Amino acid sequence: MLGVIGRLLREPYLPPDLMAALYKVAAKVSGVTVVQDLEDAAGRHGIGVVFTDQRMRIEWIFDRESLRYLGQRNVVTGAGAPAHTLSVAVVAHGIVDALGVTAK
Protein backbone atom coordinates (compact mmCIF):
# COMPACT_ATOMS: atom_id res chain seq x y z
CA MET A 1 0.00 0.00 0.00
CA LEU A 2 2.75 2.47 0.93
CA GLY A 3 4.53 1.84 -2.38
CA VAL A 4 1.40 2.76 -4.33
CA ILE A 5 0.87 5.90 -2.24
CA GLY A 6 4.51 6.92 -2.71
CA ARG A 7 4.26 6.57 -6.49
CA LEU A 8 1.06 8.63 -6.54
CA LEU A 9 2.64 11.39 -4.44
CA ARG A 10 5.39 11.74 -7.06
CA GLU A 11 2.88 12.35 -9.85
CA PRO A 12 3.27 15.83 -11.38
CA TYR A 13 -0.19 16.93 -10.30
CA LEU A 14 -2.72 15.49 -7.90
CA PRO A 15 -5.98 17.21 -7.04
CA PRO A 16 -5.98 18.51 -3.43
CA ASP A 17 -8.72 16.12 -2.31
CA LEU A 18 -6.68 13.14 -3.56
CA MET A 19 -3.58 14.36 -1.67
CA ALA A 20 -5.66 14.57 1.51
CA ALA A 21 -7.09 11.10 0.91
CA LEU A 22 -3.59 9.64 0.43
CA TYR A 23 -2.49 11.16 3.75
CA LYS A 24 -5.54 9.71 5.53
CA VAL A 25 -4.97 6.22 4.11
CA ALA A 26 -1.20 6.25 4.77
CA ALA A 27 -1.73 7.38 8.38
CA LYS A 28 -3.84 4.24 9.02
CA VAL A 29 -1.35 1.69 7.63
CA SER A 30 0.13 -0.65 10.23
CA GLY A 31 3.68 0.38 11.17
CA VAL A 32 3.19 4.03 10.21
CA THR A 33 3.65 6.80 12.77
CA VAL A 34 2.04 10.24 12.47
CA VAL A 35 4.44 13.00 13.56
CA GLN A 36 2.82 16.35 14.34
CA ASP A 37 5.76 18.57 13.31
CA LEU A 38 8.20 17.81 10.50
CA GLU A 39 10.04 20.29 8.31
CA ASP A 40 10.43 19.90 4.55
CA ALA A 41 13.46 20.94 2.50
CA ALA A 42 11.93 24.40 1.94
CA GLY A 43 11.62 25.02 5.70
CA ARG A 44 7.85 24.60 5.87
CA HIS A 45 6.39 22.76 8.85
CA GLY A 46 3.70 20.15 8.45
CA ILE A 47 2.33 16.88 9.70
CA GLY A 48 4.23 13.77 8.76
CA VAL A 49 3.60 10.13 7.95
CA VAL A 50 6.74 8.21 8.92
CA PHE A 51 7.69 4.59 8.33
CA THR A 52 10.89 2.56 8.24
CA ASP A 53 11.96 -0.31 6.06
CA GLN A 54 15.21 -2.31 6.28
CA ARG A 55 17.27 0.48 4.72
CA MET A 56 15.73 3.84 5.52
CA ARG A 57 13.21 5.97 7.36
CA ILE A 58 10.78 7.67 4.97
CA GLU A 59 8.91 10.82 5.99
CA TRP A 60 6.08 12.21 3.86
CA ILE A 61 5.22 15.76 4.91
CA PHE A 62 1.78 17.32 4.42
CA ASP A 63 0.34 20.77 5.12
CA ARG A 64 -1.49 20.67 8.49
CA GLU A 65 -4.60 22.47 7.22
CA SER A 66 -5.15 21.28 3.65
CA LEU A 67 -3.15 18.01 3.81
CA ARG A 68 -1.46 19.08 0.55
CA TYR A 69 1.76 17.09 -0.01
CA LEU A 70 4.77 19.31 0.78
CA GLY A 71 7.66 16.91 0.33
CA GLN A 72 9.62 13.94 1.54
CA ARG A 73 12.71 13.17 3.56
CA ASN A 74 14.56 9.83 3.35
CA VAL A 75 17.13 8.99 6.03
CA VAL A 76 19.39 5.96 5.52
CA THR A 77 19.21 3.71 8.58
CA GLY A 78 20.67 0.40 7.39
CA ALA A 79 23.47 -1.19 9.41
CA GLY A 80 26.87 -0.28 8.00
CA ALA A 81 25.39 2.23 5.55
CA PRO A 82 26.89 5.71 5.41
CA ALA A 83 24.76 8.42 7.04
CA HIS A 84 22.73 10.06 4.28
CA THR A 85 19.56 12.14 4.07
CA LEU A 86 17.67 13.13 0.93
CA SER A 87 15.03 15.85 1.25
CA VAL A 88 12.59 16.99 -1.44
CA ALA A 89 10.13 19.89 -1.34
CA VAL A 90 7.32 20.51 -3.81
CA VAL A 91 7.30 24.30 -4.13
CA ALA A 92 5.00 24.67 -7.14
CA HIS A 93 2.90 22.59 -9.47
CA GLY A 94 0.19 23.25 -11.98
CA ILE A 95 -1.36 22.42 -15.30
CA VAL A 96 -0.32 24.39 -18.39
CA ASP A 97 -1.50 24.54 -21.98
CA ALA A 98 1.80 23.78 -23.70
CA LEU A 99 5.26 22.33 -23.15
CA GLY A 100 7.67 24.94 -21.74
CA VAL A 101 4.97 27.14 -20.23
CA THR A 102 5.46 27.90 -16.53
CA ALA A 103 2.48 27.63 -14.17
CA LYS A 104 1.68 30.82 -12.29
Biopython code that builds the backbone (N, CA, C, O; Angstrom):
import numpy as np
from Bio.PDB.StructureBuilder import StructureBuilder

atoms = [
    (1, "MET", "N", (0.816, -1.190, 0.000)),
    (1, "MET", "CA", (0.000, 0.000, 0.000)),
    (1, "MET", "C", (0.866, 1.263, 0.000)),
    (1, "MET", "O", (0.601, 2.202, -0.751)),
    (2, "LEU", "N", (1.907, 1.282, 0.850)),
    (2, "LEU", "CA", (2.751, 2.471, 0.930)),
    (2, "LEU", "C", (3.492, 2.722, -0.384)),
    (2, "LEU", "O", (3.724, 3.874, -0.752)),
    (3, "GLY", "N", (3.863, 1.659, -1.090)),
    (3, "GLY", "CA", (4.527, 1.837, -2.381)),
    (3, "GLY", "C", (3.627, 2.523, -3.393)),
    (3, "GLY", "O", (4.073, 3.394, -4.140)),
    (4, "VAL", "N", (2.362, 2.131, -3.418)),
    (4, "VAL", "CA", (1.401, 2.760, -4.334)),
    (4, "VAL", "C", (1.206, 4.229, -3.962)),
    (4, "VAL", "O", (1.206, 5.094, -4.838)),
    (5, "ILE", "N", (1.042, 4.514, -2.681)),
    (5, "ILE", "CA", (0.867, 5.897, -2.242)),
    (5, "ILE", "C", (2.092, 6.728, -2.610)),
    (5, "ILE", "O", (1.954, 7.849, -3.100)),
    (6, "GLY", "N", (3.286, 6.192, -2.381)),
    (6, "GLY", "CA", (4.511, 6.917, -2.713)),
    (6, "GLY", "C", (4.608, 7.248, -4.192)),
    (6, "GLY", "O", (5.020, 8.348, -4.560)),
    (7, "ARG", "N", (4.230, 6.302, -5.040)),
    (7, "ARG", "CA", (4.258, 6.567, -6.488)),
    (7, "ARG", "C", (3.248, 7.645, -6.855)),
    (7, "ARG", "O", (3.539, 8.511, -7.680)),
    (8, "LEU", "N", (2.071, 7.602, -6.252)),
    (8, "LEU", "CA", (1.061, 8.630, -6.544)),
    (8, "LEU", "C", (1.516, 10.014, -6.083)),
    (8, "LEU", "O", (1.268, 11.004, -6.771)),
    (9, "LEU", "N", (2.175, 10.094, -4.937)),
    (9, "LEU", "CA", (2.640, 11.390, -4.439)),
    (9, "LEU", "C", (3.675, 12.018, -5.367)),
    (9, "LEU", "O", (3.826, 13.240, -5.382)),
    (10, "ARG", "N", (4.378, 11.213, -6.130)),
    (10, "ARG", "CA", (5.390, 11.739, -7.062)),
    (10, "ARG", "C", (4.806, 12.121, -8.412)),
    (10, "ARG", "O", (5.535, 12.587, -9.287)),
    (11, "GLU", "N", (3.517, 11.933, -8.595)),
    (11, "GLU", "CA", (2.878, 12.354, -9.846)),
    (11, "GLU", "C", (2.985, 13.876, -9.973)),
    (11, "GLU", "O", (2.978, 14.580, -8.963)),
    (12, "PRO", "N", (3.085, 14.389, -11.205)),
    (12, "PRO", "CA", (3.271, 15.833, -11.385)),
    (12, "PRO", "C", (2.121, 16.674, -10.842)),
    (12, "PRO", "O", (2.341, 17.805, -10.410)),
    (13, "TYR", "N", (0.914, 16.149, -10.856)),
    (13, "TYR", "CA", (-0.188, 16.930, -10.302)),
    (13, "TYR", "C", (-1.255, 15.992, -9.757)),
    (13, "TYR", "O", (-1.729, 15.093, -10.451)),
    (14, "LEU", "N", (-1.616, 16.217, -8.523)),
    (14, "LEU", "CA", (-2.724, 15.491, -7.905)),
    (14, "LEU", "C", (-3.724, 16.518, -7.395)),
    (14, "LEU", "O", (-3.321, 17.524, -6.811)),
    (15, "PRO", "N", (-4.995, 16.293, -7.598)),
    (15, "PRO", "CA", (-5.985, 17.209, -7.036)),
    (15, "PRO", "C", (-5.862, 17.237, -5.505)),
    (15, "PRO", "O", (-5.526, 16.221, -4.896)),
    (16, "PRO", "N", (-6.129, 18.381, -4.887)),
    (16, "PRO", "CA", (-5.981, 18.508, -3.429)),
    (16, "PRO", "C", (-6.752, 17.467, -2.626)),
    (16, "PRO", "O", (-6.260, 16.993, -1.602)),
    (17, "ASP", "N", (-7.950, 17.104, -3.072)),
    (17, "ASP", "CA", (-8.721, 16.117, -2.314)),
    (17, "ASP", "C", (-8.077, 14.733, -2.374)),
    (17, "ASP", "O", (-8.206, 13.956, -1.428)),
    (18, "LEU", "N", (-7.383, 14.411, -3.472)),
    (18, "LEU", "CA", (-6.678, 13.136, -3.562)),
    (18, "LEU", "C", (-5.446, 13.140, -2.652)),
    (18, "LEU", "O", (-5.151, 12.130, -2.014)),
    (19, "MET", "N", (-4.722, 14.272, -2.587)),
    (19, "MET", "CA", (-3.579, 14.362, -1.673)),
    (19, "MET", "C", (-4.030, 14.119, -0.237)),
    (19, "MET", "O", (-3.388, 13.375, 0.504)),
    (20, "ALA", "N", (-5.133, 14.746, 0.152)),
    (20, "ALA", "CA", (-5.655, 14.573, 1.510)),
    (20, "ALA", "C", (-6.060, 13.125, 1.753)),
    (20, "ALA", "O", (-5.809, 12.585, 2.830)),
    (21, "ALA", "N", (-6.678, 12.496, 0.772)),
    (21, "ALA", "CA", (-7.090, 11.097, 0.909)),
    (21, "ALA", "C", (-5.866, 10.185, 1.058)),
    (21, "ALA", "O", (-5.898, 9.241, 1.847)),
    (22, "LEU", "N", (-4.797, 10.453, 0.317)),
    (22, "LEU", "CA", (-3.585, 9.645, 0.428)),
    (22, "LEU", "C", (-2.989, 9.761, 1.820)),
    (22, "LEU", "O", (-2.540, 8.764, 2.387)),
    (23, "TYR", "N", (-2.978, 10.978, 2.382)),
    (23, "TYR", "CA", (-2.488, 11.156, 3.749)),
    (23, "TYR", "C", (-3.329, 10.305, 4.714)),
    (23, "TYR", "O", (-2.784, 9.571, 5.538)),
    (24, "LYS", "N", (-4.642, 10.410, 4.606)),
    (24, "LYS", "CA", (-5.535, 9.709, 5.533)),
    (24, "LYS", "C", (-5.365, 8.194, 5.462)),
    (24, "LYS", "O", (-5.399, 7.513, 6.487)),
    (25, "VAL", "N", (-5.182, 7.670, 4.257)),
    (25, "VAL", "CA", (-4.967, 6.224, 4.105)),
    (25, "VAL", "C", (-3.600, 5.840, 4.668)),
    (25, "VAL", "O", (-3.498, 4.872, 5.421)),
    (26, "ALA", "N", (-2.553, 6.580, 4.315)),
    (26, "ALA", "CA", (-1.202, 6.252, 4.775)),
    (26, "ALA", "C", (-1.112, 6.284, 6.300)),
    (26, "ALA", "O", (-0.435, 5.450, 6.901)),
    (27, "ALA", "N", (-1.786, 7.237, 6.918)),
    (27, "ALA", "CA", (-1.733, 7.378, 8.375)),
    (27, "ALA", "C", (-2.342, 6.174, 9.093)),
    (27, "ALA", "O", (-2.056, 5.957, 10.271)),
    (28, "LYS", "N", (-3.174, 5.389, 8.407)),
    (28, "LYS", "CA", (-3.841, 4.235, 9.019)),
    (28, "LYS", "C", (-3.117, 2.914, 8.765)),
    (28, "LYS", "O", (-3.515, 1.883, 9.306)),
    (29, "VAL", "N", (-2.064, 2.929, 7.955)),
    (29, "VAL", "CA", (-1.350, 1.692, 7.630)),
    (29, "VAL", "C", (-0.556, 1.224, 8.854)),
    (29, "VAL", "O", (0.084, 2.025, 9.537)),
    (30, "SER", "N", (-0.608, -0.066, 9.113)),
    (30, "SER", "CA", (0.134, -0.647, 10.230)),
    (30, "SER", "C", (1.632, -0.342, 10.092)),
    (30, "SER", "O", (2.204, -0.489, 9.012)),
    (31, "GLY", "N", (2.252, 0.079, 11.183)),
    (31, "GLY", "CA", (3.679, 0.383, 11.173)),
    (31, "GLY", "C", (4.002, 1.832, 10.861)),
    (31, "GLY", "O", (5.161, 2.239, 10.932)),
    (32, "VAL", "N", (2.998, 2.610, 10.519)),
    (32, "VAL", "CA", (3.189, 4.030, 10.207)),
    (32, "VAL", "C", (2.970, 4.846, 11.479)),
    (32, "VAL", "O", (2.086, 4.546, 12.281)),
    (33, "THR", "N", (3.789, 5.879, 11.648)),
    (33, "THR", "CA", (3.646, 6.804, 12.767)),
    (33, "THR", "C", (3.308, 8.177, 12.215)),
    (33, "THR", "O", (3.902, 8.611, 11.228)),
    (34, "VAL", "N", (2.364, 8.863, 12.837)),
    (34, "VAL", "CA", (2.045, 10.242, 12.473)),
    (34, "VAL", "C", (2.839, 11.147, 13.401)),
    (34, "VAL", "O", (2.754, 11.029, 14.623)),
    (35, "VAL", "N", (3.615, 12.055, 12.808)),
    (35, "VAL", "CA", (4.436, 13.002, 13.564)),
    (35, "VAL", "C", (3.851, 14.389, 13.344)),
    (35, "VAL", "O", (3.680, 14.819, 12.203)),
    (36, "GLN", "N", (3.546, 15.084, 14.424)),
    (36, "GLN", "CA", (2.821, 16.351, 14.344)),
    (36, "GLN", "C", (3.627, 17.509, 13.766)),
    (36, "GLN", "O", (3.037, 18.467, 13.267)),
    (37, "ASP", "N", (4.964, 17.449, 13.819)),
    (37, "ASP", "CA", (5.758, 18.571, 13.306)),
    (37, "ASP", "C", (7.026, 18.082, 12.625)),
    (37, "ASP", "O", (7.993, 17.699, 13.283)),
    (38, "LEU", "N", (7.008, 18.099, 11.303)),
    (38, "LEU", "CA", (8.200, 17.808, 10.502)),
    (38, "LEU", "C", (8.441, 18.989, 9.575)),
    (38, "LEU", "O", (7.508, 19.710, 9.220)),
    (39, "GLU", "N", (9.673, 19.180, 9.191)),
    (39, "GLU", "CA", (10.044, 20.290, 8.305)),
    (39, "GLU", "C", (10.511, 19.745, 6.972)),
    (39, "GLU", "O", (11.315, 18.814, 6.917)),
    (40, "ASP", "N", (9.997, 20.338, 5.882)),
    (40, "ASP", "CA", (10.431, 19.899, 4.551)),
    (40, "ASP", "C", (11.695, 20.641, 4.145)),
    (40, "ASP", "O", (12.195, 21.479, 4.894)),
    (41, "ALA", "N", (12.207, 20.336, 2.970)),
    (41, "ALA", "CA", (13.461, 20.936, 2.497)),
    (41, "ALA", "C", (13.344, 22.429, 2.255)),
    (41, "ALA", "O", (14.364, 23.113, 2.173)),
    (42, "ALA", "N", (12.133, 22.958, 2.137)),
    (42, "ALA", "CA", (11.932, 24.399, 1.939)),
    (42, "ALA", "C", (11.710, 25.127, 3.267)),
    (42, "ALA", "O", (11.473, 26.335, 3.273)),
    (43, "GLY", "N", (11.784, 24.410, 4.389)),
    (43, "GLY", "CA", (11.623, 25.023, 5.696)),
    (43, "GLY", "C", (10.186, 25.144, 6.180)),
    (43, "GLY", "O", (9.930, 25.774, 7.206)),
    (44, "ARG", "N", (9.249, 24.549, 5.456)),
    (44, "ARG", "CA", (7.848, 24.598, 5.874)),
    (44, "ARG", "C", (7.570, 23.477, 6.867)),
    (44, "ARG", "O", (8.103, 22.375, 6.737)),
    (45, "HIS", "N", (6.745, 23.762, 7.847)),
    (45, "HIS", "CA", (6.390, 22.757, 8.846)),
    (45, "HIS", "C", (5.049, 22.139, 8.495)),
    (45, "HIS", "O", (4.140, 22.821, 8.021)),
    (46, "GLY", "N", (4.939, 20.851, 8.733)),
    (46, "GLY", "CA", (3.701, 20.152, 8.449)),
    (46, "GLY", "C", (3.595, 18.904, 9.283)),
    (46, "GLY", "O", (4.433, 18.640, 10.145)),
    (47, "ILE", "N", (2.560, 18.141, 9.022)),
    (47, "ILE", "CA", (2.326, 16.877, 9.701)),
    (47, "ILE", "C", (2.936, 15.766, 8.851)),
    (47, "ILE", "O", (2.866, 15.803, 7.622)),
    (48, "GLY", "N", (3.529, 14.785, 9.512)),
    (48, "GLY", "CA", (4.234, 13.766, 8.755)),
    (48, "GLY", "C", (3.692, 12.367, 8.949)),
    (48, "GLY", "O", (3.144, 12.026, 9.997)),
    (49, "VAL", "N", (3.858, 11.570, 7.914)),
    (49, "VAL", "CA", (3.603, 10.133, 7.948)),
    (49, "VAL", "C", (4.981, 9.494, 7.828)),
    (49, "VAL", "O", (5.674, 9.684, 6.828)),
    (50, "VAL", "N", (5.372, 8.742, 8.840)),
    (50, "VAL", "CA", (6.736, 8.214, 8.918)),
    (50, "VAL", "C", (6.696, 6.694, 9.029)),
    (50, "VAL", "O", (5.915, 6.130, 9.796)),
    (51, "PHE", "N", (7.555, 6.043, 8.244)),
    (51, "PHE", "CA", (7.691, 4.586, 8.333)),
    (51, "PHE", "C", (9.123, 4.211, 7.997)),
    (51, "PHE", "O", (9.850, 4.976, 7.361)),
    (52, "THR", "N", (9.516, 3.023, 8.434)),
    (52, "THR", "CA", (10.888, 2.562, 8.245)),
    (52, "THR", "C", (10.866, 1.186, 7.595)),
    (52, "THR", "O", (10.089, 0.307, 7.969)),
    (53, "ASP", "N", (11.756, 1.028, 6.596)),
    (53, "ASP", "CA", (11.962, -0.311, 6.058)),
    (53, "ASP", "C", (13.361, -0.761, 6.481)),
    (53, "ASP", "O", (13.945, -0.159, 7.382)),
    (54, "GLN", "N", (13.904, -1.785, 5.865)),
    (54, "GLN", "CA", (15.206, -2.308, 6.279)),
    (54, "GLN", "C", (16.348, -1.324, 6.034)),
    (54, "GLN", "O", (17.392, -1.419, 6.679)),
    (55, "ARG", "N", (16.165, -0.394, 5.124)),
    (55, "ARG", "CA", (17.269, 0.476, 4.715)),
    (55, "ARG", "C", (17.119, 1.929, 5.122)),
    (55, "ARG", "O", (18.121, 2.620, 5.304)),
    (56, "MET", "N", (15.875, 2.415, 5.271)),
    (56, "MET", "CA", (15.725, 3.838, 5.524)),
    (56, "MET", "C", (14.416, 4.192, 6.207)),
    (56, "MET", "O", (13.450, 3.429, 6.197)),
    (57, "ARG", "N", (14.421, 5.389, 6.807)),
    (57, "ARG", "CA", (13.209, 5.973, 7.358)),
    (57, "ARG", "C", (12.672, 6.947, 6.318)),
    (57, "ARG", "O", (13.412, 7.795, 5.819)),
    (58, "ILE", "N", (11.409, 6.831, 5.994)),
    (58, "ILE", "CA", (10.784, 7.670, 4.973)),
    (58, "ILE", "C", (9.751, 8.548, 5.664)),
    (58, "ILE", "O", (8.913, 8.060, 6.421)),
    (59, "GLU", "N", (9.820, 9.851, 5.396)),
    (59, "GLU", "CA", (8.906, 10.821, 5.994)),
    (59, "GLU", "C", (8.198, 11.574, 4.877)),
    (59, "GLU", "O", (8.837, 12.279, 4.095)),
    (60, "TRP", "N", (6.879, 11.424, 4.801)),
    (60, "TRP", "CA", (6.081, 12.212, 3.864)),
    (60, "TRP", "C", (5.489, 13.362, 4.656)),
    (60, "TRP", "O", (4.904, 13.146, 5.717)),
    (61, "ILE", "N", (5.630, 14.569, 4.162)),
    (61, "ILE", "CA", (5.215, 15.758, 4.909)),
    (61, "ILE", "C", (4.049, 16.429, 4.189)),
    (61, "ILE", "O", (4.099, 16.668, 2.982)),
    (62, "PHE", "N", (3.005, 16.726, 4.950)),
    (62, "PHE", "CA", (1.780, 17.320, 4.423)),
    (62, "PHE", "C", (1.455, 18.606, 5.177)),
    (62, "PHE", "O", (1.777, 18.740, 6.358)),
    (63, "ASP", "N", (0.819, 19.547, 4.490)),
    (63, "ASP", "CA", (0.337, 20.767, 5.124)),
    (63, "ASP", "C", (-0.689, 20.392, 6.195)),
    (63, "ASP", "O", (-1.558, 19.554, 5.957)),
    (64, "ARG", "N", (-0.588, 21.012, 7.372)),
    (64, "ARG", "CA", (-1.487, 20.669, 8.488)),
    (64, "ARG", "C", (-2.951, 20.976, 8.196)),
    (64, "ARG", "O", (-3.838, 20.240, 8.631)),
    (65, "GLU", "N", (-3.209, 22.050, 7.466)),
    (65, "GLU", "CA", (-4.596, 22.472, 7.216)),
    (65, "GLU", "C", (-5.219, 21.730, 6.025)),
    (65, "GLU", "O", (-6.270, 21.101, 6.152)),
    (66, "SER", "N", (-4.562, 21.815, 4.884)),
    (66, "SER", "CA", (-5.148, 21.283, 3.645)),
    (66, "SER", "C", (-4.766, 19.829, 3.365)),
    (66, "SER", "O", (-5.391, 19.171, 2.534)),
    (67, "LEU", "N", (-3.738, 19.327, 4.060)),
    (67, "LEU", "CA", (-3.148, 18.006, 3.812)),
    (67, "LEU", "C", (-2.527, 17.905, 2.423)),
    (67, "LEU", "O", (-2.368, 16.806, 1.892)),
    (68, "ARG", "N", (-2.176, 19.047, 1.835)),
    (68, "ARG", "CA", (-1.457, 19.075, 0.554)),
    (68, "ARG", "C", (-0.052, 18.522, 0.796)),
    (68, "ARG", "O", (0.589, 18.861, 1.791)),
    (69, "TYR", "N", (0.422, 17.677, -0.108)),
    (69, "TYR", "CA", (1.758, 17.086, -0.007)),
    (69, "TYR", "C", (2.814, 18.160, -0.167)),
    (69, "TYR", "O", (2.833, 18.861, -1.179)),
    (70, "LEU", "N", (3.701, 18.302, 0.822)),
    (70, "LEU", "CA", (4.770, 19.308, 0.779)),
    (70, "LEU", "C", (6.105, 18.731, 0.330)),
    (70, "LEU", "O", (6.882, 19.408, -0.343)),
    (71, "GLY", "N", (6.373, 17.484, 0.701)),
    (71, "GLY", "CA", (7.659, 16.914, 0.328)),
    (71, "GLY", "C", (7.963, 15.651, 1.098)),
    (71, "GLY", "O", (7.107, 15.091, 1.783)),
    (72, "GLN", "N", (9.197, 15.217, 0.971)),
    (72, "GLN", "CA", (9.616, 13.936, 1.536)),
    (72, "GLN", "C", (11.048, 14.037, 2.025)),
    (72, "GLN", "O", (11.867, 14.763, 1.463)),
    (73, "ARG", "N", (11.329, 13.294, 3.080)),
    (73, "ARG", "CA", (12.706, 13.168, 3.555)),
    (73, "ARG", "C", (12.983, 11.684, 3.746)),
    (73, "ARG", "O", (12.198, 10.975, 4.376)),
    (74, "ASN", "N", (14.106, 11.215, 3.197)),
    (74, "ASN", "CA", (14.557, 9.832, 3.352)),
    (74, "ASN", "C", (15.860, 9.855, 4.138)),
    (74, "ASN", "O", (16.790, 10.579, 3.785)),
    (75, "VAL", "N", (15.926, 9.061, 5.204)),
    (75, "VAL", "CA", (17.126, 8.987, 6.033)),
    (75, "VAL", "C", (17.597, 7.541, 6.031)),
    (75, "VAL", "O", (16.864, 6.642, 6.443)),
    (76, "VAL", "N", (18.834, 7.316, 5.562)),
    (76, "VAL", "CA", (19.393, 5.963, 5.519)),
    (76, "VAL", "C", (19.599, 5.477, 6.949)),
    (76, "VAL", "O", (20.183, 6.178, 7.775)),
    (77, "THR", "N", (19.113, 4.264, 7.235)),
    (77, "THR", "CA", (19.211, 3.711, 8.582)),
    (77, "THR", "C", (19.853, 2.327, 8.613)),
    (77, "THR", "O", (20.085, 1.780, 9.691)),
    (78, "GLY", "N", (20.140, 1.760, 7.452)),
    (78, "GLY", "CA", (20.667, 0.398, 7.390)),
    (78, "GLY", "C", (22.006, 0.244, 8.090)),
    (78, "GLY", "O", (22.834, 1.154, 8.067)),
    (79, "ALA", "N", (22.215, -0.906, 8.710)),
    (79, "ALA", "CA", (23.469, -1.188, 9.409)),
    (79, "ALA", "C", (24.635, -1.119, 8.444)),
    (79, "ALA", "O", (24.589, -1.710, 7.365)),
    (80, "GLY", "N", (25.680, -0.402, 8.823)),
    (80, "GLY", "CA", (26.870, -0.281, 8.001)),
    (80, "GLY", "C", (26.750, 0.693, 6.854)),
    (80, "GLY", "O", (27.727, 0.922, 6.142)),
    (81, "ALA", "N", (25.579, 1.274, 6.653)),
    (81, "ALA", "CA", (25.386, 2.233, 5.552)),
    (81, "ALA", "C", (25.889, 3.607, 5.987)),
    (81, "ALA", "O", (25.763, 3.975, 7.155)),
    (82, "PRO", "N", (26.457, 4.361, 5.053)),
    (82, "PRO", "CA", (26.891, 5.713, 5.411)),
    (82, "PRO", "C", (25.680, 6.584, 5.734)),
    (82, "PRO", "O", (24.618, 6.427, 5.132)),
    (83, "ALA", "N", (25.845, 7.504, 6.690)),
    (83, "ALA", "CA", (24.758, 8.422, 7.038)),
    (83, "ALA", "C", (24.413, 9.272, 5.820)),
    (83, "ALA", "O", (25.297, 9.873, 5.209)),
    (84, "HIS", "N", (23.146, 9.322, 5.474)),
    (84, "HIS", "CA", (22.730, 10.060, 4.283)),
    (84, "HIS", "C", (21.262, 10.441, 4.427)),
    (84, "HIS", "O", (20.438, 9.632, 4.854)),
    (85, "THR", "N", (20.948, 11.675, 4.067)),
    (85, "THR", "CA", (19.561, 12.140, 4.068)),
    (85, "THR", "C", (19.278, 12.806, 2.731)),
    (85, "THR", "O", (20.091, 13.583, 2.230)),
    (86, "LEU", "N", (18.129, 12.500, 2.161)),
    (86, "LEU", "CA", (17.668, 13.134, 0.931)),
    (86, "LEU", "C", (16.343, 13.805, 1.243)),
    (86, "LEU", "O", (15.404, 13.151, 1.697)),
    (87, "SER", "N", (16.262, 15.113, 1.001)),
    (87, "SER", "CA", (15.027, 15.849, 1.248)),
    (87, "SER", "C", (14.535, 16.473, -0.045)),
    (87, "SER", "O", (15.323, 16.980, -0.843)),
    (88, "VAL", "N", (13.221, 16.433, -0.245)),
    (88, "VAL", "CA", (12.591, 16.994, -1.439)),
    (88, "VAL", "C", (11.420, 17.855, -0.997)),
    (88, "VAL", "O", (10.657, 17.464, -0.113)),
    (89, "ALA", "N", (11.273, 19.025, -1.608)),
    (89, "ALA", "CA", (10.125, 19.892, -1.335)),
    (89, "ALA", "C", (9.426, 20.212, -2.647)),
    (89, "ALA", "O", (10.075, 20.550, -3.637)),
    (90, "VAL", "N", (8.119, 20.105, -2.651)),
    (90, "VAL", "CA", (7.318, 20.505, -3.806)),
    (90, "VAL", "C", (6.954, 21.972, -3.567)),
    (90, "VAL", "O", (6.156, 22.281, -2.682)),
    (91, "VAL", "N", (7.539, 22.869, -4.357)),
    (91, "VAL", "CA", (7.296, 24.296, -4.127)),
    (91, "VAL", "C", (6.272, 24.877, -5.089)),
    (91, "VAL", "O", (5.710, 25.940, -4.822)),
    (92, "ALA", "N", (6.023, 24.203, -6.195)),
    (92, "ALA", "CA", (5.001, 24.672, -7.139)),
    (92, "ALA", "C", (4.600, 23.516, -8.039)),
    (92, "ALA", "O", (5.406, 22.634, -8.336)),
    (93, "HIS", "N", (3.361, 23.531, -8.462)),
    (93, "HIS", "CA", (2.900, 22.594, -9.467)),
    (93, "HIS", "C", (1.655, 23.196, -10.113)),
    (93, "HIS", "O", (0.994, 24.059, -9.536)),
    (94, "GLY", "N", (1.360, 22.736, -11.286)),
    (94, "GLY", "CA", (0.192, 23.245, -11.975)),
    (94, "GLY", "C", (0.009, 22.571, -13.315)),
    (94, "GLY", "O", (0.815, 21.738, -13.731)),
    (95, "ILE", "N", (-1.052, 22.942, -13.971)),
    (95, "ILE", "CA", (-1.356, 22.415, -15.297)),
    (95, "ILE", "C", (-1.239, 23.576, -16.279)),
    (95, "ILE", "O", (-1.788, 24.654, -16.052)),
    (96, "VAL", "N", (-0.517, 23.342, -17.374)),
    (96, "VAL", "CA", (-0.316, 24.391, -18.389)),
    (96, "VAL", "C", (-0.835, 23.914, -19.731)),
    (96, "VAL", "O", (-1.136, 22.734, -19.912)),
    (97, "ASP", "N", (-0.936, 24.849, -20.675)),
    (97, "ASP", "CA", (-1.503, 24.536, -21.983)),
    (97, "ASP", "C", (-0.486, 23.983, -22.984)),
    (97, "ASP", "O", (-0.871, 23.364, -23.976)),
    (98, "ALA", "N", (0.812, 24.202, -22.732)),
    (98, "ALA", "CA", (1.802, 23.777, -23.700)),
    (98, "ALA", "C", (3.119, 23.481, -23.015)),
    (98, "ALA", "O", (3.391, 23.993, -21.929)),
    (99, "LEU", "N", (3.933, 22.660, -23.644)),
    (99, "LEU", "CA", (5.264, 22.328, -23.152)),
    (99, "LEU", "C", (6.099, 23.614, -23.053)),
    (99, "LEU", "O", (6.094, 24.434, -23.971)),
    (100, "GLY", "N", (6.812, 23.779, -21.938)),
    (100, "GLY", "CA", (7.673, 24.937, -21.745)),
    (100, "GLY", "C", (7.003, 26.119, -21.075)),
    (100, "GLY", "O", (7.677, 27.087, -20.723)),
    (101, "VAL", "N", (5.702, 26.063, -20.893)),
    (101, "VAL", "CA", (4.973, 27.136, -20.226)),
    (101, "VAL", "C", (5.090, 26.916, -18.727)),
    (101, "VAL", "O", (4.955, 25.787, -18.255)),
    (102, "THR", "N", (5.338, 27.980, -17.975)),
    (102, "THR", "CA", (5.463, 27.900, -16.527)),
    (102, "THR", "C", (4.128, 28.211, -15.870)),
    (102, "THR", "O", (3.475, 29.194, -16.221)),
    (103, "ALA", "N", (3.722, 27.384, -14.924)),
    (103, "ALA", "CA", (2.480, 27.632, -14.172)),
    (103, "ALA", "C", (2.657, 28.851, -13.299)),
    (103, "ALA", "O", (3.744, 29.087, -12.773)),
    (104, "LYS", "N", (1.607, 29.626, -13.138)),
    (104, "LYS", "CA", (1.684, 30.823, -12.292)),
    (104, "LYS", "C", (0.925, 30.627, -11.021)),
    (104, "LYS", "O", (0.878, 31.529, -10.185)),
]
sb = StructureBuilder()
sb.init_structure("model")
sb.init_model(0)
sb.init_chain("A")
sb.init_seg("    ")
for serial, (resi, resn, name, xyz) in enumerate(atoms, 1):
    if name == "N":
        sb.init_residue(resn, " ", resi, " ")
    sb.init_atom(name, np.array(xyz, "f"), 0.0, 1.0, " ", f" {name:<3s}", serial, name[0])
structure = sb.get_structure()
